[in-house]
């Protein structure tokens, strides 16, 4: 099923740029304006100038920087194809430390209808237009998508035969990043064979994947028929989903007391004590002068009864189908999102938001069940943590490279 290959990458020359920590960045879509400014200051060669330039003509600026850096030797093409074992060590909000290992490689693009590469949530059109302009201008996949496969008890490190120290290391706000380069043809073939019967679930990078499909259809070349991807085993203890809470900035349709009464039609409600953990299936509603713990009654289930079975039991579906849509007239475009409970609470208590709804993250099993059923979660249903670093490996896929 899934076709994976080694990639002849474009990479930073550490002899020229020094510590890679100064030139890597998170994916473009999670970078705030303040973080963008800080990354610009970190190094004149920070990857922010490729993935999120501050010039109005963003694609042209990215193309110019990429040309200049390759001409001056800041970026160099690897002499041959390789796969890269990529390990991230990070700290969770509860203070525990984990490591997630996966492999950066070239993944053959497949239409979603073939059931080989599977999306798990809906996308918005704006980011895809922006990414398509940049890939057209640069001819390169600048950030890997994040994919998941399921091989119980199998470590990518063991399949690839990786040992010894990494060949590059870096750190940023999400933790440490270590990379091992694998060029042995037998090891690469062994890993490719291990995924040959697997489906790849897109954990992060839906917009980039759909953009790559559009670019492939424009270019109609073998090189453009693949995308830079990081794939990790669902069985990895370091595969983590954080919650994605909803913040409503605009005014409510009704006052808080009326809303509480309406919520009681579909949910059992009790006052929420500060710091009280959410059990599975519970939603917290934060209003300016009250905090409520919600548990769905059968009436809430009736609001989402028309949804496919794999979707209707998700907390996020119940929230949208029984509260945000019918009671508040709110869609995804009206919301802001955060993964931090305190940020959502502060937005309401400081008067910057009318309400917030706090959710538990969906389980990995639920995400996989949705994908295998051929369904999609609502936008911003998951937040796989930590984000991959951009800047470790680039994949040329079009002019002027190929």
N, C-alpha and C positions, 0 to 999 in steps of 0.2 A: 504493500500500500504506500506508505510514506517513502519518498525517495530523498535520501540525504547524501551529500557529497562533501568532500573537503573543499575549502575555499582558498583561492590565491589572493590573499588579503593585501590591503593597503594599511600600513600601521605607522604610528609615530616612531621616529628614530630617537630613542632615549638619550643618545649621545648629544643630540641637538636640543631637545626640550627639557632634559633633566627629569625630575620627579614627575611621573605620570599623574600623580595626584593633582597637579596644577592644571592639567589639560583635559581631564575627564569631566563629565557632567551627568546629571540624571537625564532621562528621556525628556524631550522638548515639552511634552504636554503637562508636566508637573512642575515646571520651573516658573516661579513667581517673578515679577519685575525686579524686586530687590535681589533675588538670587541671580537673575540674568546679569545685573550690574556687577555683582560680586564675582561672577565667573569671568566677565570681561576683564576685571582687575587682576584675576589670579595669574593670567599668562596671556601674552599676545597671540598665543597659539591654542588657546582653549577651544574645545570643540563647539562651544556655544556659537562661535562665528560661522559654523557650518549648519547647525541644526536650528538655531533661533537667532539669526542676526538682528540687530536693532535698526538697520537701515529699512526705509520704506520699501525699496525694491529688494525684498528679502532673498529671492532665488538668485538674482544676479550677484548679490553680495556673497552668498555662499559659494557660488561657482568661482568667483574671483579669488576668494580665500583659498579654496581647494587647489586651483591652478598655481597660485603663488607658492603655497606650501610644498607642493610636489616639485615644482621647478627648483626650489631652494634646498630640497632634501629634508625638510621638516617631516614630510610623509614619504615613506618608501614602500615600494611594492615588494612583497615577499618573493623569494626566488622560486618557490614552488607551492603547491597546495598543501593545506594542513587543516586539521580540526583542532580546537582549542578547549581543553578542560578549563572551566571557569568556576572558581569557588568564591562564594561570598560569605563572610562571617559577620553577623549582625546581632544587635540587641533588641529584644521585643519590649513593648511598653511595660510588661510585668518584670523587667530586669533580667530575664533569662537570655542566654546567648545560644545561637544556633548557627549552623553552616549549611548552605545549600550549594550543591554541585550540579552542574549541567555542562553541556557541550555547545560551543559556538561552531556553526557549520553552515553549509548552503542547503536550503530546503527547496525542493521543486514546488513551484506554485501549482495549486489545484483549485478548480472551481469548487465552491462549497457544496454544490449539488452532488459531487462525486462521493462525499462522505469520508474523505481521507484527511483533509484539514478542516477542522470544525470550529466555528465561532461559538462564543457562549453568551454574548450580549449584543444589543443593538448599537449602531454607530450613528453619529451625526455627520451631515454633509460638509460643514465648513472646514474641519481639519483635513479632510481628504483632498480638497482643492489646493490647500497650502502645501501639503506634502508632495502632491503631484508636480507642482511647479518646481519644487526643490530637486526632486529626483530627475526631472527633465534637464535642469540646468547643470547638475553635478555629474549625472551618469553613475551615481553610486548609491548603494544602501548604506546610510550613515549610522543607523541604530538597529540592533537586532530586535526582532519580535521575540516574545517569550512563549514557548510552546510546552505542552505537557504530554507525556506518554505514560503508559502503565505497564511496568515490568516488575512484578513483586520480587523483592529480595535481591535485585540486581543493581550494582553500582556502576555508573558510567566509568569511574576511575578504573575499576577492575577490568571492564570490557576493553578499554583502551590500553591497559597495561601501564598506567601512569604511576611514576614514583619519583622521588627526589624533590628538590626545591623547585618552585615556579620560576619561569624565566622573566616575568614582570610582576610587579606588585604595585598597588596604589590604595589610597584610603580617601574617603569623603564622608559626608554626614551620615550615610547609611551603613558605614562599616568598612571592612577591608575587602579588596578585590585581588585575586591571585589567578594567574593564567599560566597554563602549561601548553606548549605547542607539541602536537603529535603529527609527525610526518611519515611514520612507518605505514607503508601501503597495506600490510596485512592487518594492522590494528584498525586502520580506517575502514577497511572492508568488513572487519568483524563487527564494528559498531553499526555500520550501515545495514548489515544483515540482521542485526538485533532489532532494528526498527522496521524492517521490511513488511511485517504483518501488523504494524501498529497504526492507529489513528493519532493525529496530533491535534490537541485541543489548544486553541489560542487563549493563553491566559492574559496577555497584554500585547497590544500592538495591532488591534483590529483595523484601525484607520490605515496604518502603514501596510498591512497585508492587502487590503482592498485597493490601496493606491498602487501597490506593486502589480496587482492584476491588471489595472488600467494601463500601466506603463508597458507591461508585457504585450498587451494587445496593440499598443502603438508601435512598438519596436519590432515585434515578430522575429526575435533572435533567440538563440539558445541561452545566451548569457542573461537576457532579461526574463527568462522563464524560471528564475530562482530568486529567493530572498534570503538575506542574512537572518539567521535564527539562532536562538539559544533554546535548547530543549533540555528539560529536566524530568526526572522520573516522579510521578505522583507519589511513589512510595518513599521519597526523600523526606526526612523529618524537617528539613529546612524549607519545605513548600508551605507557605503561610498565607492565609487570607485575613486581612484586617476588615473591620466593619466600615461601611460607607454610610454616614449619617446624612440626613436631609435637613437643610436650613432654608426656611422661607423668609425672605427679606421683605416682600411686599405685605400690604395689610391683609388681615384675615377677612373672610366674607361675613364673619359673625363674631360677637364678643366671646371671651374665653368661657364664660359660664354656659352660654348656648352651645358652644362647641363641645364642652364636656357632656352636656345632656345628649347631644346627637351621637357622640362616640359611644355612650352607654347603650345605644340601640344594637350595636354590633360587637361590643367588647365588654368584658368585665373590667372594672376600673378600681384601682386603689391608690392612695397617695404614695408617692415615691420618696423614700428616704435617701438622702445624699449618700453616695457610695454603695448603694444596694446593687449587687450584680444582677445582670439580666439572665434569666434562664432561657432555654431554647423556646422559641415561639413568642417571646415577650417583646413588646415595643414600648419605648419610653417617649411620652409626649411632654415637651417642655414649653410652657407658656409663661408670660411675664410674671404671674403671681401664683402659679401652681405647677406642680410636677406630677405627672400621672403615669402609672404602670398599666399597660393595656394587654389583655389576653383575649384572643379572638374567640367569639362565640359562633355557633353555627350560622348566625345571620351574616357574619363577616365572610364565611366560606361561600355563602350564596352570592355574594358580590363578585366573586372570581370564579364562579362555577363554569363559566363559558371558556375559561382558559384551559390549555392542555394540562393533563395530569401532572407532568413534570414541573410545571410552572406554578400551578395554583397553590401549592403548599408552601412556597417561599415567603418568608416574612416581607420581603420587598414587594412582592406581588400583592399581598394583603394590604400593605400600607398604601400603595398606589390605587388599588382597585376598590378599597372600602373607605379610604379617608381622603387622600390627596385629590383624586379625581372627582368623586361624587359629592363630597362635602365642601371642599375648598376650591374646586375648579383649577387645580394646579397640575401642570405637566413638568417634565424634566427640564424644559427650557426656563422655567420659573424658579428653579432651585439652585442653591449652592451646596457644595458637598465638602465634608471633612471626615477624617478618619479618627479624630481625637474627640473623646467625650467632652473634655473641658472646653475645647474650642466651640462646640455646639452650644454648651450651656452658657458660656460667656457671651455668645452672640445674642442670646435672648435676654439675659440678666442685665446687660449693658444697654439694651434698647436698640441694638443694631439689627435685630431680627424679630419677626412677629411670633415665630414658633420654630421649634426644631423637633425632629423625630429621630430617635436613636435606635439602631438596629444591631442585632448580632450578625456576624458574617455568615454567608452560606457555607456549608461544609464542602470539602473537595468532592465527596461522593455525590452531593446534590448538583454541583457544577457538571460533573461527568455525566450524570443521568440526564440533565437537560440537553447536553451536546449529543449524546447518543440517541436521544429521542428526536433529534433534528429541530429542536426548539431554541429560542433565544430569551435570555433574561432581559429585564428592563435595563436601560442605560445606567451606567455607574452602579452596578449591582455588586461588583467585587473590587477589591484592591489587593492585588498580590504584592507581598512585601518580602524583601526590599525591591526597589526598582533596579533594573540592570544599569550598569554604568555605560554611557555612550563615550566612545573614544578609544576603546581597547582594540577594536578590529573594524575595518570598513571593507565593503565588498563592491568592487567595480562591476557594473552590469550593463553599461551603455556608453555611447560616445562621451568623451574622447578615448575611453579606455579600451573598448572592444568594438 
